[in-house]
Amino acid sequence: MITEIHMDAVASFKQATSLVTDKRINLIYGLNGTGKSTISNFLYEPNNSAFSLCKKVPASSVPVHVYNQNFIRDNFYVADSLQGIFSLSKENKEAEQKIAGATKKQGKLEQKLQEKRSEKELATQAFSQQKHQAIEKVWSIKQTYAGGDRVLEYCLEGLKGQKDKLFAHLQGIPKPASEPKKDVQTIRQDVEALKGDDAQLQPRLATLSFAAHSVESDPVLGKSILGNTDSEVAVLIEKFGNSDWVKQGLSYLPENVVDSNAQCPFCQETTISEKFVDNVRSYFDVTYEQQLGELSQLLKAYHAAFDSLPGLSSFTDHPFVQKRKDYITDKYQVLVDALQGNAGKIEEKLKSPKVPTALSDTTGLIVHFNSAIDQINSEVDEYNDKLKNRESALENFRNEFWQLMRWQYDQTMERFDSDRQAANQTLKDLGVEIENINAELVKARTEIAEAQKQTVNIDQAVTAINAGLIDLGIDDFSVQKHSDNLYRVVRAGDSKDAFHSLSEGEKMMISFLYFCELCKGKASAEDTHAQRIAVIDDPISSLSHIFIFNVGQLIRSVFFKGDRFSQVIVLTHSLYFFYEMTDPNHDRREKTQKLFRLSKPSSGSVIQEMKYEEIQNDYQAYWSVVNDQSQPAALIANCMRNIVEYFFNFVRKKDLNNVFQMPELQDTKFQAFCRYINRESHSLGQNIIDMKEFNYDVFKEGLRLVFEKTGYPDHYKAMSKC
């Protein structure tokens, strides 16, 4: 069964529109020019390039037999004679039994095949949905990194326009063995450093060098510096351990003590004699002074080395130090504190030479600081190398970016891979089952075809068509056998081909009877299909009303009844015929039939579902077109002409010879209206007008005047919905 007919970009179908159905019988009504033939032509020849944007769902189905003008042309107008129609004979019962059994088996296999195809389609749709979800998830990479600061957008070049392409790119990247060391922010900073306006070669940082490391281990610092032990005051100084205090007091003694004692700088009494001064001074001999001089030189050298160190800002001002600024500052400050502490200890030693002291070894601090600087310099060198080879470096960053994305989206990719493997296995298994069923179907069809070769013949089809013609009251021509597989139309008493001499109505009737037999029988001995779909396009376009009734009865008996046809689609321009084909029983109609209307506004033909209550007669349909200004000009004008002819010829039996001569319609603006609508002018071949002359308001006003001046203004108001 066809569940959808999708029409687009062909003939009057300027935009996409669809017929969606779940019913066995589908009736489509539409005025001429709305697209009925286009639909039937698509179903007749779906692979024609003109229908490249059209489709039917499912794409493949049981055979679709279409009755339309193309069918008539292919079977009657082009061919020299009708193609043979095979019907099953009742003579060979054994063959019939084989056919019945094989046909039953074929039906079961076809049902099973359809079930497996449905399973395969569902599995494909399920995986398609899973893939869609994965693709949408991965698409967030583009949404996150394209736009904004655009630093990393270059990583997405060629991948921003197609979701499938972006997904395939990520899918093609192997998962990294371990989590990438760089995060997105780091990669962004690296890229920005190379692509930014400030991108330029950076100088290396100088390492620290401290020239006075030897001072920190000089042995004099650990000595206890003492004076001359032979001095008379040595015992006393050593006893009190106040040599440092005494040495400091010497600077306050006078150079010469002559007659009397001098004032003591310690107790302020005049107790200092020249001899005492000499004894004290002799205690601080040359060796003592020499060692103090060494200490002073050590302190001077230490201060000089400290002062020569570069300042902290020479490091922290460097761009590459910014992210380690606190660390470098802490290391530098620890070193400075240690150096200053050592200088203070030397100064204390000078004040108290007797007290040994030990300085901190700052070698390790210098090494640690320089190690941090070396690491930064490595980054500087790496950056400078990248800057010199910018394109290569950016490509490496791009690879790092995608390695990180692959790691971050691994859960999505793993789930998709698992879904894909499961779907592939399911589809593979179903493919094997379908292949096996198809092999069984080939066997069944071969069995049917072999049996039919013993039973099929053309005579029953010929007999059935001739009987149908007689039932319709047509007895002056018939179908006769032409050869083993062909037959043709001949008139009584004449053996020549008579098809081209038939009237349009007669041609339509015999072609439709042929179509019925073709659908009931077999087109060839190899035709093994148990069911089929019938599409019938306007089979009554050239028939009288009595034949229209007969055709309706024929369609109901051949196509609507029984289960030979899995689906029937009937298209017609006649509301009368449309109404005749509609099942009046509401419950039965709801189960089996679906009604559709074809219309053609200026935007193109549209298929709409139709309710039973909406069915109007032809006259009402003409008015519905006239009242819709969006309909094509030619269609509106034609419907106006049909309204005038129908109402005044068949309803009111009124002569209109003088109506179009009334003064009100002699205005120049009504000339196009009168020329097209006046049925008397039609007979003179003057009914062709340029639709550029069509003005909806003028034509509508002209139609109103025709009804008003003939005495039917109320009818016009009612029908025009004024």
NUDOVO-301978 format. One record per residue (C-alpha): x, y negated, z negated. Coordinates in steps of 0.05 Angstrom, whole numbers, padded with zeros to 5 digits, always signed. Example, Ala and Ser with C-alpha at 12.3 -4.5 7.8 and 13.67 -1.06 7.14 Angstrom:
residues 2
+00246+00090-00156/+00273+00021-00143/
//
This chain:
residues 722
+00000+00000+00000/+00024-00070+00017/+00021-00113-00046/+00046-00178-00017/+00050-00212+00052/+00097-00271+00048/+00094-00321+00107/+00143-00378+00117/+00172-00421+00173/+00135-00390+00231/+00080-00420+00276/+00029-00458+00232/+00062-00433+00167/+00106-00493+00154/+00118-00475+00082/+00118-00411+00041/+00051-00380+00023/+00033-00309+00002/-00024-00260+00003/-00020-00219-00061/-00066-00159-00069/-00076-00094-00107/-00138-00074-00069/-00149-00022-00014/-00194-00067+00030/-00173-00139+00044/-00216-00187+00084/-00185-00252+00110/-00228-00308+00138/-00199-00367+00177/-00219-00412+00234/-00182-00406+00299/-00113-00436+00295/-00103-00425+00220/-00053-00368+00228/-00091-00302+00231/-00055-00278+00294/+00012-00298+00263/+00000-00252+00204/-00023-00194+00247/+00036-00205+00295/+00084-00202+00236/+00054-00136+00213/+00055-00111+00285/+00129-00129+00296/+00160-00146+00228/+00232-00141+00254/+00221-00197+00305/+00271-00253+00292/+00214-00304+00291/+00193-00274+00224/+00263-00277+00192/+00235-00313+00130/+00173-00270+00125/+00168-00206+00086/+00120-00153+00062/+00125-00117-00004/+00144-00062-00005/+00188-00070+00056/+00176+00003+00077/+00110+00038+00072/+00066+00089+00108/+00056+00072+00182/+00021+00006+00195/-00027+00007+00255/-00045-00063+00279/-00102-00081+00326/-00090-00149+00357/-00076-00181+00425/-00005-00153+00425/-00033-00083+00416/-00081-00094+00474/-00025-00122+00517/+00023-00066+00502/-00028-00011+00513/-00070-00039+00570/-00042-00100+00604/+00029-00076+00612/+00023-00001+00614/-00003+00032+00678/-00048+00076+00635/-00065+00088+00563/-00015+00126+00521/-00037+00196+00501/-00074+00206+00436/-00067+00274+00403/-00121+00303+00359/-00117+00367+00319/-00152+00426+00352/-00197+00473+00312/-00179+00533+00354/-00116+00558+00320/-00137+00571+00248/-00070+00600+00228/-00034+00537+00252/-00087+00494+00218/-00074+00530+00152/+00001+00519+00159/-00011+00446+00174/-00058+00439+00114/-00009+00472+00067/+00051+00433+00093/+00010+00368+00092/-00009+00379+00019/+00064+00393+00002/+00083+00331+00042/+00034+00289+00002/+00062+00312-00064/+00133+00301-00040/+00116+00231-00015/+00084+00215-00081/+00145+00241-00118/+00190+00203-00070/+00152+00139-00084/+00158+00151-00159/+00233+00160-00153/+00239+00099-00109/+00200+00060-00161/+00246+00086-00215/+00306+00065-00174/+00276-00003-00162/+00262-00012-00236/+00333+00010-00253/+00360-00039-00202/+00316-00095-00229/+00336-00079-00301/+00410-00082-00283/+00398-00145-00243/+00368-00177-00304/+00426-00154-00347/+00475-00182-00296/+00435-00247-00294/+00441-00254-00369/+00516-00241-00367/+00524-00291-00310/+00485-00344-00348/+00527-00332-00410/+00592-00339-00371/+00564-00401-00335/+00570-00438-00402/+00645-00442-00386/+00629-00489-00329/+00578-00528-00371/+00629-00536-00427/+00692-00554-00389/+00667-00589-00326/+00650-00661-00340/+00665-00696-00406/+00739-00715-00410/+00751-00671-00347/+00820-00652-00372/+00809-00577-00360/+00760-00585-00302/+00815-00569-00252/+00816-00498-00280/+00746-00490-00249/+00762-00514-00179/+00724-00472-00128/+00682-00441-00183/+00635-00497-00204/+00582-00489-00150/+00565-00415-00154/+00548-00376-00217/+00562-00309-00184/+00631-00332-00161/+00650-00357-00230/+00627-00291-00261/+00666-00250-00210/+00729-00291-00224/+00725-00277-00299/+00708-00205-00284/+00772-00198-00243/+00816-00219-00302/+00841-00160-00345/+00830-00168-00419/+00894-00192-00454/+00929-00140-00498/+00926-00189-00557/+00892-00254-00574/+00924-00313-00536/+00967-00356-00581/+00941-00422-00553/+00871-00445-00567/+00831-00490-00520/+00851-00553-00556/+00925-00537-00549/+00918-00522-00475/+00879-00586-00466/+00934-00626-00500/+00987-00592-00457/+00949-00607-00394/+00935-00678-00415/+01009-00689-00430/+01026-00670-00358/+00967-00703-00323/+00959-00766-00366/+00982-00835-00347/+01036-00832-00401/+01066-00768-00374/+01142-00781-00370/+01207-00747-00389/+01219-00748-00464/+01288-00757-00499/+01315-00703-00543/+01320-00717-00618/+01390-00725-00649/+01406-00675-00704/+01432-00697-00772/+01507-00695-00787/+01532-00712-00858/+01606-00728-00859/+01616-00724-00936/+01596-00652-00949/+01667-00640-00976/+01655-00691-01032/+01602-00645-01061/+01654-00591-01076/+01714-00635-01094/+01748-00605-01157/+01759-00672-01192/+01684-00674-01206/+01689-00613-01249/+01749-00637-01289/+01747-00669-01357/+01791-00731-01346/+01831-00748-01410/+01886-00800-01428/+01958-00793-01454/+01959-00745-01513/+02025-00775-01539/+01991-00841-01555/+01983-00855-01630/+01908-00866-01618/+01901-00802-01578/+01883-00759-01638/+01832-00809-01661/+01801-00817-01591/+01799-00742-01581/+01770-00732-01650/+01712-00780-01636/+01708-00763-01562/+01697-00835-01544/+01751-00846-01491/+01698-00872-01442/+01674-00922-01492/+01745-00944-01509/+01764-00950-01436/+01705-00996-01425/+01725-01038-01485/+01796-01050-01457/+01770-01101-01409/+01749-01144-01468/+01819-01144-01502/+01865-01205-01492/+01925-01195-01448/+01974-01216-01503/+01966-01213-01579/+02021-01259-01607/+02023-01279-01681/+01958-01259-01711/+01910-01205-01700/+01858-01212-01644/+01784-01202-01649/+01762-01129-01638/+01711-01122-01581/+01678-01065-01618/+01671-01090-01690/+01682-01164-01677/+01734-01168-01734/+01805-01195-01724/+01837-01128-01731/+01869-01119-01663/+01945-01123-01663/+01992-01121-01604/+02016-01052-01625/+01945-01026-01625/+01932-01054-01556/+01995-01021-01530/+01976-00954-01561/+01906-00957-01531/+01932-00977-01463/+01984-00923-01465/+01929-00872-01475/+01899-00890-01406/+01962-00873-01367/+01975-00869-01292/+01946-00799-01283/+01881-00821-01315/+01876-00881-01269/+01895-00840-01209/+01838-00791-01222/+01789-00848-01231/+01812-00877-01165/+01798-00810-01132/+01728-00812-01160/+01718-00882-01133/+01740-00861-01063/+01694-00801-01065/+01635-00845-01083/+01653-00894-01028/+01658-00839-00976/+01592-00809-01000/+01556-00876-00995/+01586-00888-00926/+01563-00820-00900/+01493-00831-00930/+01487-00900-00899/+01506-00872-00830/+01446-00824-00829/+01392-00844-00778/+01328-00871-00809/+01265-00830-00815/+01228-00871-00762/+01278-00849-00709/+01247-00780-00716/+01174-00794-00734/+01165-00844-00677/+01178-00790-00626/+01113-00765-00592/+01131-00692-00602/+01140-00702-00678/+01069-00728-00688/+01038-00660-00702/+01095-00644-00751/+01104-00713-00779/+01087-00694-00850/+01133-00634-00848/+01192-00673-00819/+01180-00729-00869/+01180-00680-00927/+01245-00647-00904/+01279-00714-00894/+01257-00740-00962/+01282-00677-00997/+01350-00688-00964/+01352-00762-00982/+01332-00747-01054/+01388-00695-01059/+01440-00743-01029/+01419-00800-01075/+01420-00753-01135/+01492-00732-01117/+01514-00805-01111/+01484-00820-01179/+01523-00762-01209/+01588-00789-01181/+01571-00857-01210/+01559-00825-01278/+01625-00788-01273/+01661-00854-01263/+01628-00880-01325/+01643-00818-01365/+01705-00786-01334/+01712-00736-01391/+01644-00704-01374/+01649-00651-01318/+01594-00654-01265/+01571-00613-01205/+01537-00639-01143/+01481-00605-01104/+01502-00572-01039/+01462-00607-00985/+01489-00565-00928/+01427-00520-00928/+01380-00579-00928/+01415-00608-00867/+01411-00540-00833/+01337-00533-00847/+01322-00603-00823/+01362-00593-00760/+01327-00526-00748/+01261-00562-00746/+01290-00614-00699/+01318-00559-00654/+01249-00528-00649/+01220-00596-00629/+01276-00605-00579/+01260-00538-00549/+01189-00563-00538/+01216-00627-00509/+01260-00588-00461/+01202-00543-00443/+01157-00603-00431/+01210-00638-00388/+01219-00575-00347/+01144-00571-00337/+01141-00644-00318/+01194-00633-00266/+01154-00574-00240/+01085-00603-00254/+01043-00561-00205/+01073-00496-00228/+01063-00515-00301/+00990-00534-00290/+00979-00468-00255/+01008-00433-00316/+00962-00472-00361/+00904-00452-00316/+00923-00379-00324/+00928-00389-00400/+00859-00421-00399/+00828-00362-00363/+00865-00312-00406/+00833-00346-00466/+00764-00347-00433/+00770-00273-00418/+00787-00259-00491/+00730-00303-00517/+00678-00273-00469/+00702-00202-00477/+00639-00181-00513/+00596-00205-00455/+00642-00172-00403/+00645-00106-00442/+00570-00104-00449/+00561-00118-00375/+00612-00065-00356/+00575-00015-00400/+00508-00034-00368/+00538-00029-00299/+00566+00040-00311/+00500+00064-00340/+00461+00033-00282/+00508+00063-00230/+00500+00132-00260/+00425+00125-00262/+00422+00101-00190/+00469+00156-00169/+00426+00209-00202/+00362+00179-00172/+00397+00175-00104/+00412+00249-00107/+00340+00264-00126/+00313+00220-00069/+00361+00252-00020/+00336+00321-00041/+00263+00300-00035/+00276+00271+00034/+00308+00337+00054/+00245+00373+00030/+00202+00323+00068/+00241+00335+00132/+00227+00409+00124/+00153+00397+00112/+00146+00349+00171/+00184+00397+00216/+00136+00452+00195/+00076+00407+00210/+00105+00386+00277/+00119+00457+00298/+00048+00478+00279/+00017+00418+00315/+00052+00436+00379/+00005+00496+00382/-00058+00457+00368/-00057+00384+00390/-00091+00362+00455/-00116+00299+00488/-00186+00322+00507/-00218+00309+00439/-00193+00236+00438/-00221+00224+00508/-00287+00255+00489/-00292+00213+00425/-00278+00148+00462/-00330+00162+00516/-00381+00181+00463/-00367+00116+00427/-00379+00077+00492/-00446+00111+00503/-00466+00096+00430/-00452+00023+00445/-00496+00026+00508/-00437+00023+00556/-00446+00077+00609/-00419+00046+00674/-00346+00063+00659/-00309+00116+00619/-00241+00143+00601/-00214+00200+00642/-00153+00244+00635/-00095+00220+00677/-00042+00271+00661/-00022+00318+00605/-00010+00260+00557/-00043+00200+00590/-00113+00174+00607/-00144+00112+00639/-00209+00073+00649/-00250+00086+00712/-00319+00063+00736/-00373+00113+00755/-00359+00143+00824/-00291+00108+00830/-00225+00142+00813/-00184+00077+00814/-00159+00043+00751/-00216-00003+00731/-00191-00034+00666/-00173-00101+00697/-00243-00108+00725/-00276-00104+00657/-00305-00164+00620/-00268-00190+00559/-00321-00159+00514/-00316-00092+00549/-00240-00093+00545/-00244-00108+00472/-00293-00052+00458/-00254+00002+00495/-00187-00022+00467/-00217-00020+00396/-00245+00049+00407/-00177+00071+00431/-00146+00040+00368/-00196+00078+00324/-00178+00144+00357/-00104+00127+00352/-00112+00116+00277/-00155+00178+00267/-00111+00224+00308/-00037+00230+00323/+00004+00186+00369/+00048+00246+00383/+00059+00318+00360/+00116+00293+00316/+00070+00245+00277/+00067+00278+00209/+00043+00221+00165/-00018+00240+00123/-00038+00167+00108/-00031+00101+00143/-00048+00027+00137/-00096-00006+00188/-00094-00080+00205/-00152-00106+00249/-00147-00177+00276/-00212-00208+00301/-00242-00148+00338/-00305-00188+00356/-00277-00251+00386/-00307-00238+00455/-00367-00195+00436/-00442-00209+00434/-00478-00205+00368/-00504-00134+00380/-00433-00109+00391/-00409-00147+00329/-00458-00106+00287/-00434-00041+00320/-00361-00059+00309/-00376-00072+00236/-00409-00005+00229/-00350+00028+00264/-00299-00004+00218/-00338+00017+00156/-00345+00089+00180/-00274+00099+00207/-00232+00056+00161/-00269+00039+00097/-00296+00109+00081/-00253+00168+00060/-00180+00168+00040/-00147+00172+00109/-00125+00099+00103/-00088+00077+00041/-00103+00004+00059/-00145-00036+00109/-00134-00110+00126/-00187-00145+00169/-00178-00216+00196/-00235-00255+00228/-00256-00325+00248/-00331-00309+00240/-00362-00320+00172/-00421-00277+00196/-00374-00218+00209/-00335-00233+00146/-00399-00230+00106/-00420-00166+00141/-00354-00133+00121/-00360-00154+00048/-00389-00103+00001/-00452-00134-00031/-00446-00089-00092/-00408-00130-00143/-00378-00073-00184/-00356-00034-00123/-00329-00097-00090/-00288-00114-00152/-00255-00046-00150/-00239-00040-00076/-00241-00107-00040/-00205-00173-00043/-00226-00235-00003/-00180-00289+00024/-00187-00354+00062/-00137-00382+00112/-00137-00458+00119/-00090-00506+00155/-00082-00574+00123/-00029-00622+00150/+00024-00589+00106/+00015-00522+00142/-00027-00459+00137/-00044-00434+00066/-00070-00367+00042/-00119-00372-00017/-00158-00320-00054/-00233-00328-00043/-00293-00310-00087/-00355-00277-00059/-00397-00336-00080/-00356-00382-00036/-00376-00348+00029/-00413-00398+00074/-00442-00391+00143/-00407-00418+00204/-00446-00483+00204/-00428-00498+00131/-00355-00480+00146/-00354-00532+00203/-00378-00585+00154/-00326-00565+00102/-00272-00578+00154/-00302-00645+00176/-00306-00668+00104/-00232-00653+00092/-00191-00710+00121/-00126-00671+00112/-00145-00621+00166/-00113-00628+00236/-00147-00679+00281/-00161-00629+00337/-00195-00581+00288/-00238-00636+00257/-00260-00661+00326/-00275-00590+00349/-00317-00576+00287/-00356-00640+00298/-00372-00617+00369/-00394-00549+00342/-00439-00582+00289/-00474-00624+00342/-00484-00565+00389/-00507-00518+00334/-00554-00566+00300/-00589-00597+00360/-00588-00535+00406/-00605-00479+00358/-00636-00513+00297/-00675-00573+00322/-00683-00553+00395/-00672-00626+00413/-00646-00655+00478/-00586-00700+00467/-00581-00727+00539/-00596-00798+00517/-00567-00798+00447/-00497-00817+00469/-00525-00873+00511/-00553-00911+00451/-00526-00982+00442/-00494-00967+00374/-00445-00917+00407/-00426-00963+00465/-00375-00999+00423/-00304-00989+00451/-00281-00955+00387/-00332-00898+00398/-00309-00881+00468/-00262-00825+00447/-00315-00797+00400/-00369-00796+00454/-00323-00768+00507/-00303-00709+00462/-00368-00695+00425/-00419-00703+00481/-00433-00632+00505/-00459-00660+00573/-00390-00689+00587/-00359-00621+00572/-00392-00589+00631/-00359-00641+00675/-00290-00622+00650/-00281-00690+00616/-00274-00663+00545/-00199-00668+00541/-00174-00726+00500/-00107-00747+00471/-00110-00733+00397/-00071-00797+00387/-00139-00830+00400/-00169-00794+00340/-00188-00838+00282/-00221-00800+00226/-00263-00858+00200/-00288-00877+00270/-00305-00804+00288/-00341-00795+00221/-00381-00859+00231/-00399-00837+00302/-00424-00770+00275/-00466-00807+00223/-00498-00850+00277/-00516-00789+00319/-00555-00759+00260/-00585-00826+00237/-00610-00848+00306/-00641-00779+00320/-00679-00781+00254/-00636-00737+00208/-00600-00785+00161/-00617-00742+00100/-00588-00680+00131/-00523-00718+00146/-00519-00744+00075/-00530-00675+00046/-00479-00641+00090/-00426-00696+00087/-00432-00697+00010/-00445-00772+00010/
//
